Amino acid sequence: MLELNHITKKYKEKTALDDVSVALDCGIYGLLGPNGAGKSTLMNIITGNIKPTDGTVLWNGTEICKLGAEFRSLIGYAPQQQGLYNSFTGRRFLAYMAALKGISKKDVGTELERVLSYVNMQEVADRAIGGYSGGMKQRILIAQAILGNPKLIVLDEPTAGLDPKERVRVREQIKELAGDKIILVSTHVVSDIAPIASEILLIRSGTIVDRDTVEALCHKYGESQNLEEVYMYVFGEEGCYAAADSI
């Protein structure tokens, strides 16, 4: 279980996150909100990339800062098309990430083939990442995130900038990962998360304003027909960009 207890993050006078508390068990969770809502800050705190100003992040009851390398071995993180080396081939990039994750040399070959097969990139694995399409880059990021079969997978805008066909492909790959894992997907594109999420967390101005299943949220907010209507109900004009992207 992942627990966030009273997480606050301040940058000088700006509060990016304000007293966020939430507990997540196995399932797919959508972190939904407009740009600037605090989604990426929250994900970076969960992954240990930045420290909160106040509050604690716990994994199965232990603070992640105390778990150190053990926690890092349990987590897979895919940022929004960041951290890619264009001169590397896909295979070399994955091998490099596997080494950082502490995967043994004897297991690397088998593990690379497993994740490449999962994202259907065996045939382009030896091409330079700089020549990949946006969708291929997103898939290689998902591949590195699932190296080592992590228990916690964090995906930041995994379908950003993709065409509709690639968005559906990535969404279905995320769905297939569900089971004994916690998968947290940050997005502002409603249609990318609505069909697959166990629950939706709505975030605005650094605060979780609601959390529930898609069906329950639709019922709660004016008997909305779908999550797009819920989004507009909750975020108003802030939601226009996301609503347009989801059409």
C-alpha positions in Angstrom: 0.0 0.0 0.0 1.1 3.5 -0.8 0.2 6.2 1.7 0.6 10.0 1.5 0.1 11.7 4.8 -0.4 15.5 4.8 1.9 16.2 1.9 2.7 19.9 1.4 5.2 21.3 -1.1 6.1 24.9 -1.3 8.4 26.8 -3.7 9.1 30.1 -2.0 5.8 31.8 -1.8 4.0 29.3 -4.1 2.2 26.3 -2.6 2.3 23.5 -5.2 0.6 20.9 -2.9 -1.5 21.6 0.1 -2.0 19.0 2.8 -2.6 16.0 0.5 -3.5 12.7 2.2 -4.4 9.6 0.2 -3.9 5.8 0.4 -3.7 3.6 -2.7 -4.0 -0.2 -2.9 -3.7 -2.3 -6.0 -5.4 -0.9 -9.1 -5.2 1.8 -11.7 -5.7 5.4 -10.5 -6.2 8.4 -12.6 -4.8 11.7 -11.3 -6.9 14.2 -13.2 -6.7 18.0 -13.3 -5.8 21.0 -15.4 -2.3 22.1 -16.1 -0.6 23.5 -13.1 -2.8 21.6 -10.6 0.1 19.9 -8.9 0.0 16.5 -10.7 3.7 16.3 -11.7 4.8 17.7 -8.3 2.9 15.0 -6.5 4.3 12.2 -8.8 7.9 13.5 -8.2 7.3 13.3 -4.5 5.9 9.8 -4.7 8.9 8.6 -6.8 11.3 10.3 -4.4 12.7 12.7 -7.0 11.8 15.7 -4.8 11.1 15.9 -1.1 7.9 17.4 0.4 8.1 20.5 2.6 5.9 18.7 5.1 4.3 15.2 5.3 5.4 11.7 4.7 5.1 9.0 1.9 4.9 5.5 3.2 5.2 2.1 1.4 3.6 -0.7 3.4 3.9 1.5 6.6 7.5 2.5 6.2 8.7 5.9 5.0 10.2 5.7 1.5 13.2 7.7 2.5 14.1 5.0 5.0 13.6 2.2 2.4 16.1 3.8 0.0 17.3 1.4 -2.8 14.7 -1.1 -1.8 11.9 1.3 -2.6 13.6 2.3 -5.9 13.6 -1.4 -6.9 9.8 -1.5 -6.4 8.9 1.5 -8.5 8.7 2.2 -12.2 8.4 5.8 -13.4 7.8 7.1 -16.9 8.1 10.9 -17.2 6.6 12.9 -20.1 9.1 12.1 -22.9 12.0 13.2 -20.6 15.3 11.5 -19.9 15.6 9.9 -23.3 19.0 9.7 -25.0 18.5 10.3 -28.8 21.8 8.8 -29.7 21.0 5.5 -27.9 19.2 2.7 -29.5 16.0 1.6 -27.7 17.8 -1.6 -26.5 20.8 0.3 -25.2 18.6 2.7 -23.3 16.7 -0.1 -21.7 19.9 -1.9 -20.8 21.2 1.3 -19.2 18.0 1.7 -17.2 18.1 -2.0 -16.2 21.6 -1.4 -14.8 20.4 1.6 -12.8 17.6 -0.5 -11.4 20.1 -3.2 -10.3 18.9 -5.9 -12.6 21.6 -8.6 -12.7 23.6 -9.0 -15.9 22.5 -12.6 -16.3 18.8 -11.5 -16.3 19.1 -8.4 -18.5 18.8 -10.1 -21.9 15.6 -11.9 -20.9 14.1 -8.9 -19.2 14.8 -6.6 -22.2 13.1 -9.1 -24.5 10.1 -9.3 -22.1 9.5 -5.5 -22.0 10.2 -5.0 -25.7 7.7 -7.7 -26.6 5.2 -6.1 -24.2 5.3 -2.7 -26.0 5.7 -4.4 -29.4 9.0 -2.8 -30.2 11.3 -5.8 -30.9 11.8 -4.8 -34.6 12.9 -1.2 -33.8 14.9 -1.9 -30.7 18.2 -1.4 -32.4 17.2 1.9 -34.0 18.3 5.3 -32.5 15.7 6.8 -30.2 16.1 10.1 -32.1 14.4 8.5 -35.1 11.4 7.3 -33.1 7.9 8.7 -33.4 6.2 10.2 -30.4 4.2 7.1 -29.8 7.4 4.9 -30.0 9.1 7.1 -27.4 6.1 6.8 -25.1 6.2 3.0 -25.5 9.9 2.8 -24.8 9.4 4.9 -21.6 6.6 2.5 -20.5 9.0 -0.4 -21.3 11.7 1.0 -19.0 9.1 1.7 -16.3 8.1 -1.9 -16.1 11.7 -3.3 -16.1 12.1 -5.6 -13.1 8.3 -6.0 -12.6 7.8 -3.1 -10.2 4.9 -3.0 -7.7 4.3 0.7 -8.1 4.1 2.2 -11.6 3.9 6.0 -12.0 3.1 7.4 -15.5 3.1 11.2 -16.2 1.0 12.1 -19.2 1.7 8.9 -21.0 -0.4 9.8 -24.1 0.6 13.4 -24.4 1.1 14.5 -28.0 0.0 11.1 -29.5 -2.4 10.5 -32.3 -5.7 8.8 -31.4 -4.5 5.3 -32.6 -1.3 5.5 -30.5 -3.3 6.8 -27.5 -5.6 3.8 -27.6 -2.6 1.5 -27.9 -0.8 3.0 -24.9 -4.0 3.0 -22.8 -4.6 -0.7 -23.5 -1.0 -1.5 -22.5 -1.5 0.3 -19.2 -4.7 -1.7 -18.6 -2.9 -5.0 -19.2 -0.4 -4.1 -16.4 -3.2 -4.1 -13.7 -3.3 -6.9 -11.2 -1.1 -6.9 -8.2 0.3 -3.4 -8.9 -0.5 0.2 -8.0 -0.6 2.2 -11.2 -0.9 6.0 -11.0 -1.5 7.8 -14.2 -1.4 11.6 -14.4 -3.3 13.2 -17.2 -5.4 16.1 -18.3 -6.9 14.1 -21.2 -10.1 12.6 -19.7 -10.8 10.0 -22.3 -7.4 8.4 -21.8 -8.1 7.3 -18.2 -11.9 7.0 -17.9 -12.2 3.5 -19.5 -9.4 1.9 -17.4 -9.3 3.6 -14.0 -10.3 1.8 -10.8 -10.7 5.3 -9.3 -10.2 8.9 -10.2 -8.5 11.5 -8.1 -9.4 15.0 -9.0 -6.8 17.6 -8.1 -6.9 21.4 -8.3 -4.6 24.0 -7.0 -2.5 21.4 -5.1 -5.5 19.9 -3.3 -7.4 16.6 -3.9 -10.9 17.8 -4.3 -12.6 14.4 -4.7 -11.8 10.7 -5.2 -14.2 8.0 -6.5 -15.0 5.6 -9.3 -16.0 7.1 -12.6 -19.6 5.9 -12.1 -19.9 7.4 -8.6 -18.4 10.7 -9.8 -20.9 11.0 -12.6 -23.7 10.4 -10.2 -22.3 12.9 -7.7 -21.9 15.8 -10.1 -25.2 16.7 -11.6 -25.9 13.2 -12.9 -23.2 13.6 -15.5 -23.2 11.4 -18.6 -19.5 10.8 -18.6 -16.2 11.8 -16.9 -15.7 14.7 -19.4 -18.9 16.3 -18.0 -17.6 15.7 -14.4 -14.3 17.4 -15.4 -16.1 20.4 -16.7 -18.4 20.6 -13.7 -15.5 20.5 -11.3 -12.9 22.6 -13.1 -15.0 24.9 -15.3 -13.0 27.0 -17.7 -9.8 25.4 -16.5 -11.1 22.2 -18.1 -11.7 23.5 -21.6 -8.2 22.4 -22.8 -8.6 18.9 -21.5 -12.2 18.5 -22.8 -11.0 19.6 -26.3 -8.2 17.1 -26.2 -10.5 14.3 -25.3 -12.9 14.7 -28.2 
